[in-house]
Structures are given as structure tokens and as C-alpha cells.
Amino acid sequence: MKRYLYITLAGGLLLSASSCKKVLDQPPLGTYQAATFFNSTANAKSAVNAAYVPLSYSDAFGNEGWVLGDVASDDAVKGGLTGDQADIDNINNFNILNTNSAVESVWGRSYNGISKANFVLDGLPDGNKAVPDADKATINAQAKFLRAYYYFTLANAYGNIPLRLQTATADNLNAPAVPQAQVYAQIEKDCTEAAAALPTAWTGADLGRATKGAALALLAKTYLFEAKYTQAAQTAQQVEALGYALTNKFTDNFSASTKNNTEAIFSIQHTAGLSPKQGNALNQAFAPRGALNGYGFFQPTQSLVDNFEKSPTGVVDPRLDYTVGRAGKPYFDSAFDPSWTATGYVTKKYIQPLSEIPVATKGDGNVNVEVLRFADVLLIEAEAFNEANNPTAALVPLNKVRKRARESYIYDITLAGGGVVPAGLLPDITTTNQTQLRDIIRKERRSELALEFGRYYDIIRYGSAYATNALKDIPNFSFTANKFFPIPFSEVSTNKLLVK
């Protein structure tokens, strides 16, 4: 059988992606095990492979990054049957306890990934002579990137958190929460060191591993979240210089036949038909109920739909119908049924038609989940330039994103009127008024990256006034109280160094 990234270490040293054990339930790994395990390149590679495992969406309700990132936002509601997965409704309505399953899920998976990355880094110090230096450099760099990504997720979701940089032992399981800024500083360090050692691309069975571009893109995004705008713009330009390019059609980023394309910087790889399962379970969790054998979760809101622009004659941004299923439009190879949804809409990202994934294997999809793609980097660059008082420079990357969106009409003949860009649709932006441009970039970012599990974090970093307005229809939302999700009970109850 062909080897894939999502495998676990032999001997039960690390947990599989399907495990529901939390990171604090794991036994300490210890330095002796690391010292004896890392005696070959093959073992070292299997260890870093295991650090990719917690990224997987092979279990949609074991990895609930979509819940914290988007259901908490103004872009989506829980959907599904009333009472099913009640904790997701609690996120939606901001009735959030520290025992909430989604809060526990994101925390546990992220620290599980960090534990596995630390195991690699502790097992491959400079003094390790069993693994060639070249292999050691790229394996350690992957571990640093993954640790940085997991910490980026944690810092944005929970704020001040424990910063664990060594393999768990009986002596260091307890750790105090450190300021978010200190976590960001470690992410910067890990991304910088990873970028210096990672290749610009991988091929063959290694496709999907972290690259130099992935490390720089995460670094640029971290700078943006820290409001280090000059560094964010400069780093985004470094990513651009590596040769990434927007795909001709926006939808190519969410199709199994066109994944790992020129726009994909870092993607969570999913492959159907493997044992153990490595397919994308979001395909079933998000698909409509009934004949399509979905669960009907993750339903887009009217607010999101209203964000997409229209031409003067009423032609809509094509990204809307690539992203959202709605009445009067086909839902892949099925007719749209209004009874599918309480909001009037269903998501289309990370869903495949029945011609690709039939009803019988609905939860085993082929589509990757895009973590970092080039359009995101261009919008990081645009926002950073504008906030750094250079709105003229911001127009260039912003208009590249808009150009690709409108020119999907040229390359997608299935669109009504396809072959020609409708007059006045998504014109280039020309204003250099910083305030006006800020609003335009935020609106563009929402349309381009809709339902990709990051909207809530954007809402929060835009500040109290923006967040309060965006979530004005949710009475329980308070920017002060809900800026961060609570540290889970599993951590609070066992980590004696956390301030209660």
C-alpha cells in the first residue's frame, strides 16, 4: 500500500487521530524513549508524520476547529437536528462552559500535536548522529512548523495558555499560562527557523508536508494578528516571491481533482478508501440530510450571503455559488431542496457530489482542507500595507484576488453567461482612503475565505466595535467575556499551575 502522511508511531507511543483521549490523559513520554527511538531516519520520519495526525478531519466531531472558527461567528450556525450536538449550539449562542466538547476538542487536539512535535524535537538534537544532518534538519523544521500552527490556533482561541516546549514527563506536566504575546513570539521563532530549513516543495509520497512557503505564510499571518504590519507585508511578499499563483477558477481550491494546486500553500491531506480511514468526514457532516446522507451541520447565514457583491445589473460574485448552496441553483449534481436548511442555505466547501463520493461512503471524502492558500497571503499583504499607511501598495494584492474572482466567469463555462466577465462585476478598487479601504479589505476577506474556519478570529482581532456589531443578533455575546474561549476543564482540573 502507498504510504501516506497520516500514520501513527508503532508501539503505541502516540495516539491516533481517532482517539478521544485528551492530551493530559497521555502518559509521559520521557527522554529515555525519545533517545532510543530516534535511531534511524525511518523512525524519525514516522515520528514527524504522527505530528500531522491531529490536523485531520477524518472525524468531523473529533476535530471541531470549524465550530470555534465559524459557528461562533456571523458566517454559520450549527444546523443539524434540534438537540443533536448541543454543545455546538452552545457555541453558537455563547452559552459556553469550560466542559464544552468543542472547546475541549480544539484544545486537546492542538496540545496532542504539540506533544508529538516536541517528541520529535527532543529526539533529534544536534548530538543525534544516527540520523543524517540533512534529514534531521527537514524533520525538525516540519515539527517546528506544526508546533507553531497548533500554538497559533490555541493562542487565537484561548488567549493566555501554557507554553510547552519539551516532551511531557512526570515533572513538567503542570505549566502556567503565559501571555498571548509570549506564545506569538515562540510562533515567530519556530516559523523563522522552519522556513530556513524547509524545501520550497515536496513531491510524490511527501506531497502535503510543510514547506518554506507554509512557514513564511504562517509567520505573515502571525505578524498580522500581532498588528506588526510592516513585518506582515514584507513576509507576505517573501511568500509571493516563491512563485505561488492563484488558480484560474476559485472553486479549484475545493475540488478533489484540482487539489494541491499552485495556490495551495499548506493543506490538510485527505484520501478516500484507506484503512485506517484518512478521508474527509466533513463531506458527510456538512452535506444535507435525507437522500444525500448528510448530517446537515454548518449552515451559512443570510449575513454571509449578503456580504457578496453584485454587479450594477445584479450579477453576483461567483464565489457565492461556489461557497453556498441556495434556492434556484443546483447543488452539485442534485436539485436544491429548501427543506434541507433552517437558514435557506447550505455550505458547498468541502462537499463532493454523489458522482464522486456516493451515499454509502459519504463520510470518506477526497477533498483537502485548506489551511493556508495564496489568496489569504495576498489579503494579508493588502491589509498589512493599508494598516501601515501605504494604501496604494495595498491595492495591488487586493485587486489580484478580485480579478481572479470575477475571471472565474472566463474559465468556468458552467456559470450562467460563462466565457465573459459580466459588466461591472468586482471592479478593481481604486480608493486610497485608509478607512474606506480597511472596510473593503475586511469585506473581501470575508467573501474569499468564507467557511474556511477562521472568521471568528478575524472578528475578534478587528476589535470590540466590529465584533459587537457583527454578532449583534446574539444577545449573550460580550466582547470582553467572549474574546477567548475558556480553558477547558480537563486542563484546569489537572494543571496545578494555572491561576484559578
C-alpha positions in Angstrom: 0.0 0.0 0.0 1.2 3.5 -0.8 2.4 5.4 2.3 0.6 8.5 3.4 1.4 11.1 6.0 -1.4 10.3 8.5 0.1 7.4 10.2 1.0 6.8 13.9 4.1 5.6 15.6 4.4 1.9 16.1 4.4 0.6 19.6 1.6 2.8 20.8 3.8 5.7 21.8 1.4 8.3 20.3 -2.3 8.5 19.9 -4.1 8.2 16.6 -6.3 10.9 15.2 -9.5 9.0 16.1 -8.6 8.8 19.7 -10.9 10.9 22.0 -8.3 10.9 24.8 -7.2 14.4 25.8 -3.6 15.4 25.9 -3.5 15.4 29.7 -4.6 11.8 29.7 -1.5 10.7 27.9 1.4 9.0 29.8 4.6 11.0 29.9 6.8 10.0 27.0 10.1 10.6 28.8 13.6 11.3 27.5 14.7 7.7 27.5 12.1 6.7 25.0 13.0 9.6 22.7 16.7 8.8 22.9 16.2 5.2 22.0 13.5 5.6 19.3 15.3 8.1 17.1 18.0 5.7 15.9 17.1 5.9 12.2 15.7 8.2 9.5 12.7 6.0 9.1 11.8 6.2 12.8 12.3 10.0 12.7 10.0 10.4 9.7 7.3 8.2 11.3 7.5 10.4 14.4 7.0 13.7 12.5 4.3 12.0 10.4 2.4 11.4 13.7 2.6 15.1 14.5 0.4 15.8 11.4 -2.3 13.5 12.6 -4.3 15.9 14.8 -4.8 18.2 11.8 -7.1 15.6 10.2 -10.8 16.0 9.7 -11.4 12.2 9.3 -13.7 12.7 12.3 -15.7 15.9 11.9 -16.8 15.8 15.6 -13.4 14.8 16.9 -11.8 17.9 15.3 -14.2 20.9 15.9 -12.0 23.7 14.5 -14.9 24.5 12.3 -17.1 25.1 15.3 -14.8 27.6 17.1 -13.7 29.3 13.9 -17.0 29.7 12.1 -20.1 28.6 14.0 -19.1 31.1 16.7 -19.1 33.8 14.0 -21.7 35.5 11.9 -21.0 33.2 8.9 -22.6 30.0 10.0 -25.0 28.3 12.5 -24.9 24.8 13.8 -27.7 23.3 11.7 -28.5 19.6 12.0 -31.3 18.2 14.2 -32.5 20.1 17.2 -30.7 18.7 20.3 -28.0 16.9 18.3 -24.5 18.0 19.3 -26.0 20.5 21.8 -22.6 21.9 22.7 -22.2 23.3 19.2 -25.5 25.2 19.7 -24.0 26.5 23.0 -21.0 27.8 21.0 -23.5 29.4 18.5 -25.4 31.1 21.3 -22.4 31.9 23.6 -23.6 29.7 26.4 -20.1 28.3 26.7 -18.8 26.3 29.7 -15.3 25.0 30.1 -16.7 21.5 29.7 -18.0 22.3 26.2 -16.9 19.5 23.8 -15.8 21.8 21.0 -13.7 23.8 23.5 -12.2 20.5 24.7 -11.7 19.2 21.2 -9.6 22.1 19.8 -7.5 22.3 22.9 -6.9 18.6 23.2 -6.0 18.0 19.5 -3.7 21.1 19.4 -1.8 20.1 22.5 -1.7 16.5 21.2 0.0 17.8 18.1 2.4 19.9 20.2 3.3 16.9 22.3 4.1 14.9 19.1 6.2 17.8 17.7 8.1 18.2 20.9 8.8 14.5 20.9 10.5 14.9 17.5 12.5 18.0 18.6 13.7 16.4 21.8 14.6 13.2 20.0 16.6 14.9 17.2 19.1 17.3 18.9 22.3 18.3 17.2 24.1 15.5 19.1 22.0 12.8 17.4 24.3 11.1 15.0 22.0 8.2 14.0 20.0 10.4 11.6 21.9 12.3 8.8 22.0 16.1 9.3 20.0 16.8 6.1 17.2 14.6 7.1 17.3 15.8 10.7 17.1 19.5 9.5 13.9 19.0 7.4 12.2 16.7 10.0 12.9 19.2 12.8 11.7 22.0 10.6 8.4 20.2 10.0 8.0 19.7 13.7 8.6 23.4 14.4 6.1 24.5 11.8 3.5 22.1 13.1 4.1 23.3 16.7 3.8 26.9 15.5 0.5 26.1 13.8 -1.0 24.4 16.8 0.1 27.3 19.0 -1.4 29.8 16.6 -4.7 28.0 16.9 -4.5 27.9 20.6 -3.4 31.5 21.1 -6.2 32.9 19.0 -8.8 30.6 20.5 -7.8 30.8 24.2 -5.5 33.8 24.7 -3.1 33.2 27.5 -2.1 29.5 27.6 0.6 27.1 28.8 3.6 27.1 26.5 5.0 23.6 26.5 8.3 23.2 24.5 9.5 19.8 25.8 8.2 16.3 25.8 5.8 15.7 28.6 7.3 14.0 31.7 6.0 13.5 35.2 8.0 16.5 36.3 6.7 19.1 33.7 3.0 18.2 33.1 1.9 21.3 35.0 2.6 24.6 33.4 1.4 28.2 34.0 -0.5 30.2 31.3 1.8 32.7 29.7 0.7 35.9 27.9 -0.5 35.5 24.4 2.3 37.8 23.2 4.9 35.2 24.5 3.1 32.5 22.6 3.2 34.6 19.4 6.9 35.2 20.0 7.5 31.4 20.0 5.5 31.0 16.9 7.6 33.6 15.2 10.8 31.8 16.3 9.5 28.4 15.1 8.3 29.7 11.8 11.5 31.6 11.1 13.7 28.5 11.9 11.4 26.2 9.9 11.4 28.4 6.9 15.2 28.4 6.8 15.4 24.6 6.7 12.3 23.5 4.7 12.3 23.0 0.9 10.1 25.1 -1.4 8.2 22.0 -2.5 7.7 18.3 -1.9 6.8 15.6 -4.5 5.5 12.1 -4.6 4.6 10.4 -1.4 5.9 13.5 0.5 3.3 15.8 -1.0 1.5 17.7 1.7 4.4 18.2 4.1 5.1 21.6 5.4 7.2 23.8 3.1 9.2 27.0 3.3 6.2 28.8 1.9 3.9 27.4 4.6 6.3 28.5 7.4 6.5 32.0 5.9 2.8 32.3 5.3 2.0 31.3 8.9 4.7 33.8 10.0 3.0 36.6 7.9 -0.4 35.7 9.4 1.0 35.7 12.9 2.5 39.2 12.3 -0.9 40.4 11.1 -2.6 39.1 14.2 0.0 40.9 16.3 -0.6 44.1 14.4 3.1 44.0 13.2 2.0 45.3 9.9 5.3 46.1 8.2 6.7 42.7 9.0 3.5 41.1 7.9 3.6 42.8 4.5 7.3 42.0 4.0 6.8 38.4 4.9 3.8 38.0 2.6 5.9 39.4 -0.2 8.5 36.7 0.5 5.8 34.1 0.1 4.7 35.7 -3.2 8.3 35.6 -4.4 8.3 31.8 -4.1 6.1 31.5 -7.2 2.6 30.7 -5.9 -0.2 31.7 -8.2 -4.0 32.0 -7.9 -5.9 29.2 -9.7 -7.9 30.3 -12.7 -11.1 29.2 -11.0 -11.8 29.9 -7.4 -13.5 26.6 -7.0 -10.3 24.7 -8.0 -9.3 25.1 -4.3 -12.2 22.9 -3.2 -12.2 20.1 -5.8 -10.7 16.7 -5.3 -9.5 16.7 -8.9 -7.6 20.0 -8.6 -6.2 19.9 -5.1 -2.5 20.6 -4.2 -2.5 23.2 -6.9 -0.5 26.4 -7.5 -2.5 28.3 -4.8 -2.3 25.6 -2.1 0.4 26.6 0.5 -0.5 24.1 3.2 -3.4 21.7 3.0 -4.7 19.0 5.3 -4.5 16.0 3.1 -7.4 13.6 2.8 -7.7 10.5 0.8 -10.7 8.2 0.5 -10.8 4.5 0.6 -7.9 3.8 3.0 -7.7 1.8 6.2 -7.3 3.3 8.7 -9.6 6.0 7.4 -8.0 9.1 6.1 -10.9 10.6 4.2 -12.6 13.9 4.9 -15.6 13.4 7.2 -16.8 17.0 6.7 -18.3 15.7 3.4 -21.0 14.0 5.5 -21.2 16.3 8.5 -21.9 19.3 6.2 -24.0 17.7 3.5 -27.8 17.9 3.6 -29.8 15.3 5.4 -32.1 12.8 3.7 -31.3 11.4 0.3 -27.8 12.8 0.3 -27.0 11.0 3.6 -25.5 14.1 5.3 -26.0 15.4 8.8 -26.9 19.0 7.8 -24.5 20.8 10.0 -22.7 24.1 9.3 -25.4 26.2 7.6 -24.4 29.6 6.2 -26.2 32.7 7.3 -28.1 35.4 5.5 -25.4 37.8 6.8 -22.7 35.9 4.9 -24.7 35.7 1.7 -25.4 39.5 1.9 -21.6 40.1 2.1 -21.0 39.0 -1.5 -21.0 41.8 -4.1 -23.3 42.2 -7.1 -22.7 44.0 -10.4 -24.9 47.0 -11.2 -27.2 44.7 -13.1 -27.5 42.2 -10.2 -25.0 39.5 -11.3 -23.5 38.1 -8.1 -19.9 37.4 -7.2 -19.3 33.8 -8.4 -17.7 32.9 -5.1 -21.2 33.0 -3.6 -22.4 30.0 -5.5 -19.1 28.2 -5.2 -19.4 28.6 -1.5 -23.1 28.4 -0.7 -26.0 26.2 -1.9 -29.2 28.2 -2.3 -32.7 28.0 -3.9 -32.8 28.3 -7.7 -29.2 27.0 -8.1 -28.2 23.3 -8.5 -26.4 21.7 -5.5 -23.7 19.9 -7.4 -25.5 17.1 -9.2 -28.7 17.4 -7.2 -31.6 19.9 -7.1 -31.6 22.2 -4.1 -34.3 21.4 -1.6 -35.3 24.3 0.8 -36.2 21.7 3.5 -32.5 21.0 3.9 -31.8 24.1 5.9 -33.3 26.5 8.5 -31.3 29.4 7.2 -32.1 29.0 3.5 -28.6 28.0 2.7 -26.1 25.0 2.9 -22.4 25.0 2.6 -20.6 23.8 -0.5 -17.0 24.0 0.5 -15.5 20.6 1.5 -18.5 18.8 0.0 -18.3 16.5 -3.0 -21.1 15.4 -5.4 -22.5 12.0 -5.3 -20.8 11.2 -8.6 -17.5 11.3 -6.7 -18.4 10.1 -3.2 -21.7 8.1 -3.2 -24.1 7.8 -0.3 -22.6 4.6 1.0 -19.2 6.2 1.7 -20.4 9.8 2.3 -18.1 10.3 5.3 -14.9 9.4 3.4 -14.2 12.3 1.1 -11.2 13.2 -1.0 -11.2 17.0 -0.7 -8.3 18.6 1.3 -8.9 21.2 3.9 -7.0 24.4 3.0 -5.1 25.8 6.0 -3.0 28.4 4.1 -3.6 29.4 0.5 -2.1 32.1 -1.6 -5.3 34.3 -1.7 -5.1 34.5 2.1 -1.5 35.7 1.8 -2.4 38.4 -0.7 -5.1 39.6 1.6 -2.7 39.6 4.5 -0.4 41.7 2.4 -3.2 44.1 1.4 -4.4 44.6 4.9 -0.9 45.0 6.3 0.1 47.6 3.7 -3.1 49.6 4.4 -2.7 49.5 8.2 1.0 50.5 7.7 -0.2 53.7 6.0 0.5 52.5 2.5 -2.9 52.1 0.9 -1.6 52.5 -2.6 0.6 49.3 -2.2 -2.4 47.5 -0.7 -4.4 47.9 -3.9 -2.1 45.6 -5.9 -2.6 42.3 -3.9 -6.3 43.2 -3.2 -7.1 43.6 -6.9 -5.3 40.3 -7.7 -7.8 38.5 -5.6 -10.8 40.4 -7.1 -9.5 39.8 -10.6 -9.4 36.0 -10.1 -12.9 36.0 -8.6 -14.5 37.8 -11.5 -12.5 36.0 -14.1 -13.8 32.7 -12.9 -16.5 33.5 -15.4 -14.0 33.3 -18.2 -12.7 29.8 -17.2 -16.0 28.2 -15.9 -18.4 27.8 -18.7 -20.9 26.2 -16.3 -21.6 29.7 -14.9 -24.6 31.4 -16.5 -23.1 33.7 -19.1 -19.8 31.9 -18.7 -17.0 32.9 -21.0 -17.3 36.6 -20.5 -16.9 38.7 -17.3 -20.3 40.4 -16.6 -20.0 44.2 -16.9 -19.2 46.0 -13.7 -18.7 42.8 -11.6 -16.0 43.1 -8.9 -14.1 46.1 -10.5 -10.6 46.9 -9.3 -10.6 49.0 -6.2 -9.0 52.5 -6.6 -9.6 54.3 -3.4 -6.6 55.1 -1.2 -8.6 56.4 1.7 -7.3 54.2 4.5 -10.6 53.9 6.4 -12.6 53.1 3.3 -10.0 50.6 2.1 -10.0 48.9 5.5 -13.7 48.2 5.2 -13.3 46.9 1.6 -10.4 44.6 2.6 -12.4 43.1 5.5 -15.4 42.6 3.3 -13.2 41.0 0.6 -11.5 38.7 3.1 -14.9 37.5 4.4 -16.1 36.6 0.8 -12.8 35.0 -0.3 -12.2 32.9 2.9 -15.9 32.2 3.9 -16.5 29.0 5.7 -12.8 28.1 6.0 -12.8 28.1 9.8 -11.2 31.5 10.5 -14.0 34.2 10.5 -14.4 34.3 14.3 -10.7 35.1 14.9 -10.9 37.9 12.3 -14.0 39.3 14.0 -12.2 39.4 17.4 -9.0 40.9 16.1 -10.9 43.7 14.4 -11.9 44.9 17.8 -14.9 45.4 20.1 -16.9 47.7 18.0 -16.7 45.5 14.9 -17.3 42.3 16.8 -20.3 43.6 18.7 -21.9 44.8 15.5 -21.2 41.5 13.7 -22.7 39.5 16.5 -25.5 41.9 17.4 -28.2 39.3 16.9 -26.7 37.1 19.6 -27.8 38.6 23.0 -25.3 36.5 25.0 -22.2 37.8 23.2 -19.9 40.1 25.1 -16.6 41.1 23.6 -14.9 41.2 27.0 -16.3 37.9 28.1 -16.1 36.0 24.8 -12.9 37.4 23.3 -11.4 34.0 24.1 -12.9 30.6 24.8 -12.5 29.2 28.3 -9.5 27.0 29.1 -11.1 23.5 29.3 -12.0 21.8 32.5 -9.7 18.9 31.7 -6.7 21.3 31.9 -7.9 23.4 34.8 -8.6 20.3 36.9 -5.2 18.8 36.4 -2.8 21.6 35.8 -2.0 22.9 39.3 0.0 25.9 38.0 -2.9 27.6 36.3 -4.3 30.5 38.2 -7.9 29.7 39.1 
